[in-house]
Amino acid sequence: MKKNIFFVKYLITAKDYKQAKTKAFDICVEQTIEFPFHLVKKNFIKKFITGKIISLKQISKNLFSVLIQYNKLTIGTDFTQFLNVIFGNSSIKKGIKVEKIYPSDEIIKIWKGPAFGIKGIRKILNVYKRPVLCTAIKPMGLTSKELANLAYKFAYGGIDIIKDDHGLANQKFAPFKQRIKMVCAAVKKSGKKCLYAPNISADTTDEIIKRALFAKKCGAGALVISPGLTGFAIINELANKIKINLPLLFHPAFLGSFTVNKTSGISHYALYGQLARLCGADIAIFPNFGGRFSFTKKECKEIDNACKDKMANIKKIFPAPGGGMTLDKIPYLKKFYGNDVIFLIGGALIDAGPDIIENCKKFKKLILY
């Protein structure tokens, strides 16, 4: 692959090949120059700036696959502009779906991707031959003390990663700084190897960075951020510019509408897998099939593959299925995802029995056998 180009595969809905080709060229123009192509005089703009159709083929009735080439010059060094070129104005149009992204090594060098990935997180936890266990402190409305007490039980029971529920922010009942101090202290008191990942999503980049640095100072072992709310670029900022040196968990809040339509939006593979890796996340959280969300088994396997498929020199990351998962499903899910997975069970871990510590031990036993 040439160093200064990257490719995006789109699915296009069209009545015939001619209409599909017109629509594909429209993407080439809309995603780059956004200007009548016949008015372009400079050859440089035609040759290097405007997107180019590399292949176009029909894959089923009214559905076509197009591979479009873009030049690195169109994105500069901003991840936000990378997203804009991939699917800026075209996201407003019906019948266009981003299926897969093909970045070159040169593109990867701009942002570097995740700092830890699967291997790095396993090294931190000293867990190498089994899935990783994760849960969340919740529900919203508990005090910092109550959340810390819950975290202590989770950690003592053998959970590897305890995350804030994504709804925990800086509310009066559990203020951010108070909560982080108390939960970090509780996890430390357990004496177990466990990473606490507070939610640092906030209104401004400055505030997100302040929360990240405060959490690290208090002893947090990872961080949760929702790029659908904060923007994707802040994850890269934390991973590779500020070098916060903590694993980053990508939460899918506010991103669901990109993937609910079969013919428009972004594929599960590209959004929850590829873009999570490219922006610098180490763990991609997503709703598992069979839970309270609508993701299918096929879509979850696509995310799993996207987290681990070779993509230039970028690190593989952990898929973290959750959302309505229960303990009885773990044996099957272990076969489905393999060992390189983080199982995220929240409310069901508390609902499994009156003794939370014993519930956690049962969870761990299920993934060992």
C-alpha positions, 0 to 999 in steps of 0.5 A: 500500500502506498504510504500517503493514501488510505482507502475506505470501503462503502456500501451504496444503495442504488437501483443500478450500476450507473446510479451507483457509479454516480453516487460513488463519484459524489462521495469522492467529491463530497468528502474532499473538495465539496465543489463542482468537479467540472469547475476545478482548474488545478490538476493538483486538486484533481489528482491528489485531493479529490477522492478516487474510485478504485473499484465498484461492484454489485453484491446484491440487488440494489446494493453495491460495494465501492472502494475509494482512495483518499490522499493523506494531504486531505487530513493533515494531522487531525484525527477529527479531519480523518473522520470528516474525510471518511464520512463527513457530509456523506453521513447526512445522505441516505443509502451510504454506509462506511463498511471498512477502513484501510489505513496505511502505516504512514497514516497510523504513524500520525496517531499511533493508536492504543498505548497498551492493547491486549498484550499491555493490559495482560501484562499490567494485570498479570493475566495471560491465559484467560478472559479478563473480568470486568464489572461496573459500579452502579446505579446512579444515585448511590453515594460515593461511600456506597459505590466504594463499598461496592467496588471493595467487594468486586475487587476482593471477589476477584474482578480484574477491572472495575469501571464507573458506570458511564452515567456517573459524572460529577453529580451531587450524590457522588461528586467526581473527586470524592468518588474517585478518592474513595473508590481508589482507596477501597480497591487498594484496601482489598489487597487484590490486583484490580484496575479501577477505571473512572469515567472522565467524560466531560464538557471540555478537553481541559476538564477531561485532562484534569479529571484524567490526571486527578484520577491517575494521582489517586491511583486509578488503573484505567479510564473510561471515556465516551467518544460519542459525547466527547469526540474521538480525538481526546482519546488519542490526546490522552494516549499519545500526546499527554501520555497519561499512561493508563489503559483507555476504555471506549464506551459506545454511549451516543454512537448507536444511531450510526449502526442501527440502519442496515444501509446507512451509517457506519458498520459495527466493524468500522465504528466499534472496532477500527475507529476505537483502535485508531483513536487510541482506545485499548478496550472497546465496550459494546452491547453483546448479542442476546442482551437488552440491546439489538446487536446480533451475533454476526455484528458482535463477531465483526467487532471482535474481529475488528479489534484483533485483525491486522491493521497496519502496525496498530496494536490489537485491543480487547473487545468488551461485550456487555449490556444485559449479560448473565453468568449462565452465558459465560461458558458459551461466550468464552467459546464464541470470543476465545480468551482475548476478551473482557467480559463486562457484567454489571447488574447481573453480578449483583442479582446473581445472589445476596453475597456479591463477593461469592458472585464474583468468585463464581464469575471467575470460576466460570471463565477458568473452566 
